[in-house]
């Protein structure tokens, strides 16, 4: 799961670069918000590669970061989108929320698979 985490982190950083490049605002600093989440995910992915105990903690923190990165942008963007205001920041929030939502779903699946595998090992021994 660590390489997937780092991949999603890279996607969020790329999203920030695209949003910054497309921005026509005078101060598009908010375009870099997805990159903050992306850098966090990359760091957590690197930590997860260090060992089993570190992986468990890092992946749980990464899942929490994914949850925050999913919920907050969508809560901000959905009312704007429903009102018909599809500006670049709203589109960026929707994309970030979608990416983090997919990442969170993959985390939950990974946690369920890990629990099943651990349970199977315990029953076998």
C-alpha positions, -999 to +999 in steps of 0.1 A: +000+000+000+030+023+005+037+027-032+000+034-039+001+061-011+031+077-027+014+076-061-016+094-049+006+119-032+023+125-066-011+129-083-021+156-057+012+174-063+006+173-101-030+186-095-015+216-076+008+223-105-020+222-130-042+244-109-014+269-104-006+269-141-042+275-151-049+301-124-055+336-135-059+350-100-034+375-086-025+352-057-032+316-065-015+302-033-046+281-025-037+260-056-010+245-035-033+230-009-035+196-027+003+195-027+004+198+011-017+166+013+004+150-015+037+157+003+022+143+035+011+111+017+046+107+001+062+111+035+038+086+051+045+062+022+082+064+028+077+058+066+055+028+058+084+012+039+106+012+071+089-018+087+058-036+099+050-015+130+058+018+112+036+007+082+006+002+104+008+036+120+018+054+088-011+038+068-036+047+095-024+084+095-025+083+056-061+071+057-070+099+081-053+124+057-072+109+028-105+112+048-098+149+055-087+154+019-119+139+007-145+154+030-133+190+033-130+199-004-162+181-012-181+200+015-168+232+001-173+224-036-206+206-038-228+236-028-209+258-053-212+231-080-249+226-074-254+264-076-238+263-111-206+280-101-180+258-118-149+279-113-113+265-114-111+263-076-143+244-074-132+219-101-099+215-083-117+208-050-139+182-067-109+165-082-090+166-050-120+152-031-124+124-057-087+114-056-087+113-019-120+094-018-105+067-041-074+066-020-095+062+012-115+034-004-083+016-013-070+021+023-102+006+038-099-024+014-063-029+023-072-028+061-099-054+056-076-076+035-049-074+062-073-083+090-086-113+070-050-125+063-040-121+100-071-140+111-063-168+086-027-170+099-039-172+135-064-200+127-037-219+108-013-220+137 
